[in-house]
Amino acid sequence: MDDKQLKELDKLAQRLENSGVFEYVKLSQRTGRVLWYNFLSGVARGLGFTLGTAVVLAVLYKILSRLISMNIPYLTEMLTDCIEFVKNVQ
C-alpha cells in the first residue's frame, strides 16, 4: 500500500470510530439493556405527550374563557352551546 492509501484508510478508520458504530454493536449484543433503554424511551415519550396535551388544553381553555367573558353576541352563544354539549355527552 502506498502512503496515500494509508492516509485514506486512517481517515476512514477515524470516521468509523467517531460515528459510534462500535458502541452500537456492543449495545445491540446486550438484549436486557436494549429493552431497558426502549422502556425508558417509551415512558419519556408518553410523559412528554401527556404534558404537551395538558399545556395545549390549558391554553385553549384560557383563550375560550376570555372569548366568552368578552360577551361577543354570536360567538359567546356558540361557545356556550359547545360547552354544554360536551358536559352532556358524558
C-alpha positions in Angstrom: 0.0 0.0 0.0 1.2 3.4 -0.8 1.2 6.4 1.5 -2.0 7.9 0.1 -4.0 4.7 0.6 -2.8 4.5 4.2 -3.9 8.1 4.9 -7.3 7.4 3.4 -7.6 4.2 5.4 -6.7 6.1 8.6 -9.4 8.7 7.7 -11.9 6.0 7.2 -11.0 4.3 10.5 -11.2 7.6 12.3 -14.7 8.4 10.9 -15.9 4.9 11.8 -14.6 5.3 15.3 -16.2 8.8 15.7 -19.6 7.5 14.3 -20.2 5.3 17.4 -20.8 2.1 15.4 -18.7 0.1 17.9 -20.8 1.3 20.8 -24.0 0.5 18.9 -22.8 -3.1 18.2 -21.8 -3.6 21.8 -25.2 -2.3 22.9 -27.2 -4.4 20.5 -25.5 -7.5 21.9 -27.0 -6.8 25.3 -30.7 -7.5 25.0 -31.6 -6.5 28.5 -30.0 -3.1 28.1 -31.8 -2.5 24.8 -35.1 -3.4 26.4 -34.4 -1.1 29.3 -33.5 1.8 27.0 -36.6 1.2 24.9 -38.8 1.2 28.0 -37.3 4.4 29.3 -37.7 6.0 25.9 -41.4 5.0 25.8 -42.0 6.4 29.2 -40.4 9.7 28.3 -42.4 9.9 25.1 -45.6 9.2 26.9 -44.9 11.7 29.6 -44.0 14.3 27.0 -47.2 13.7 25.1 -49.3 13.9 28.3 -47.7 17.1 29.5 -47.8 18.7 26.0 -51.5 17.8 25.7 -52.2 19.3 29.1 -50.5 22.6 28.2 -52.3 22.9 24.9 -55.7 22.2 26.5 -55.0 24.7 29.3 -54.1 27.4 26.8 -57.1 26.6 24.8 -59.3 26.8 27.9 -57.9 30.2 28.8 -58.5 31.5 25.3 -62.0 30.2 25.2 -62.9 31.6 28.7 -61.6 35.0 27.7 -63.6 34.9 24.5 -66.8 34.0 26.5 -66.1 36.8 29.0 -65.9 39.3 26.2 -69.6 38.6 25.5 -69.5 38.8 21.8 -73.1 38.0 20.7 -72.9 35.1 18.3 -69.6 33.7 19.3 -70.4 33.6 23.0 -73.7 31.8 22.3 -71.9 29.2 20.1 -69.1 28.6 22.6 -71.6 28.2 25.4 -73.6 25.7 23.4 -70.4 23.7 22.7 -69.5 23.6 26.4 -73.0 22.5 27.3 -72.8 19.8 24.6 -69.5 18.5 25.9 -70.8 18.4 29.5 -73.9 16.5 28.5 -72.0 13.9 26.4 -70.9 12.0 29.5 
